[in-house]
């Protein structure tokens, strides 16, 4: 029997991108510093993975100043939410298929 993994999204193969989307699915938004601390990654690693998600239009970026300090916040888009849910569904099908 063949397993259809058409809903599987290769962008989420990366651990950090998977974690970022998981955080954004559970929260309305999250800022760069909090994501960095939570995921225990470097600035560069986090920035490059956020950029990849932004390029796919899975997240939106909001920049502002808080107490004269730059603050960058991220939110999932509807496209990102849908892609992540489909990806999780594909993983569930794979897990259930292997049982």
C-alpha positions, 0 to 999 in steps of 0.5 A: 500500500502506498502512502500519500505524503503530498501534504508533507512540507519540506520547509518544516524538515528543519528543527528550528523552523518546526519549533518556530511554527510550533511556538507561533501556533500556540501563541498569537505572536512572539518576539525575536529575543523570546524565541531565541531564549526559548529555542536556545539558538544563535541570533544568526541561526534564528534569523536565517530560519525566520527569513526562510519562513517569511519567504514562504509567507508562513509568518509576518514580521512586525518591527517597532520600538519599545523603550527606544529599543528595536523590537521585532515580533512574528505572527503566523499567517493563514497560509503558514497555519494551513501549511503547518496543520497539513504537515502535522496531518501528513506526519500523523498519517505516516506514524499511523501507517507504520504502526 
